[in-house]
Amino acid sequence: MTDREKVISHFQDAIEASGAGNRWRFVRVDMIEDAIALLREQEPVEPFARYDALRREFDCGVCGFLVGFENAFDDRRYRAKYCPECGKKVKWDEAD
């Protein structure tokens, strides 16, 4: 379980316990749900690859904006950590 998943699980436990009369009884459930949504938005997405004879391009898995490329005729390549259009984190491990 990743750290992000642990935090989400902790928040979900707090929501469940909020009505049980313990230390979480004053928790604002809507704020916790917003935090969970923000954490889930930060999960990286895999880019989509497009090929032609000279270049391989990668598009964001959410909005389709160009997030990387590799040239076939030289060693130039670019890979963004985040999409410049929508801000989503790009997951490069599976794109190779």
C-alpha positions, 0 to 999 in steps of 0.5 A: 500500500502506497503512502497516498493509499494509507492517507486515503484509508486513514481519512475514510476511517475518520469519516466512518468514526465521526458519528461514533462519539470518539475523538473524531466526532467533530471532524468536518466530513466534507473537508475530508472528502475533498482531501481524498478527492485531491489525493486521488487526482494526484495519481499519475497517468500513463501517456499514450504513444504515437509513432511515425518514421522519425519520432515517437510522441507521448500525449497526456492520458487525461487531456491529450496534450504533448508531454514527451517525445523521442527522436529516432535519428539522434538521442534527443528526448523530452519527458515532462513530469507533469502535463503542462496543460492539465497539471496531471503527473505523468507515469513514465515507467510503463510507457517505455 
